[in-house]
Amino acid sequence: MNDENQYFETTDLGLGTTILTLGFTLDSLDRSNPSRVRFVFQRKHDLDEVVRAYWQKELKVEPLAYFNNIKLMKNRIYSR
């Protein structure tokens, strides 16, 4: 799933959770590397701007939603 124009992939749990919390849909998990899961999101709307703002520490998310989504993401990682 490396189509750079259609998908955004990250192995960063914090970034993936932030993207999810801001309303983007997790498309799939890429488990092709057994030691690292990739979170795959469809590249829609302003996803690239969200990623940029994340790394520039310019985002704010609702803490309880973020916490609930981090649990959801971990559950997706460990469930088969």
N, C-alpha and C positions, 0 to 999 in steps of 0.2 A: 504494500500500500504506500508506495513512495511517490505517488502523483502529486507533485508539489503544488499544482494549481487547484486541485480538488480537496486535498486533505491537509490538515495540520497535525503533526505527531509530536508528542513529548513524553519523556520518561520522568519528568519532574512532577511528583505528586502534588506539590503546592500549586504549581501553575495549572495542572489539569483540573484540580478542585476549584480553583478560582474561575477558570473558564466555564466549568459546569455551573457554578454558583451564579454566574452572570447571565445564565439562560441559554448557553449553547448546549447542543445535544452531543453526548458521547456516542460516536458512531460505532466504535469497536475497540477491542483490545488486541494488540499484536503481541503474541507470545512466541514469535519465531526465535527470539533469543531467550533461552531458559532462565538466564540470570537477570533479565530486565524486561519489564512489561512496558509497552508503548501505548499511551492513550491516544486514540485517533479521533479527531473531530473533523467534520466537514467544514471546509473553509467558506464561511458565510459572513455576510454583513461586514462588521468591522472587527473581525477576529484578529487580524494582524495588528490593529491599533490596540486592542486589549492586551495582546502579548507584549507589545512595546511598552505600554503603560505599566504592566506588571513588573518588568525588569527595571523600569525607571522609578518604581515605588510611588506611582501616582494613583493607584486604585484603592477604593474602599469597598469592602463587602460586608454584608450583614453577618455578624459573628456566629449566630446560632445556625444560620443556613450553611455557612462554610463548614462548621463542625459536623453537621448532619451529612453534608456531601462528602467530607473526608472519610466518614465511616462507610458511606455507600461505595466510594471508590475502592477502599481497602477490601470491602466485601466482594466487589467485582474481581479484584486481583486474585483473591484466594479461593473463589468458587470456580468450579469447572463445569 
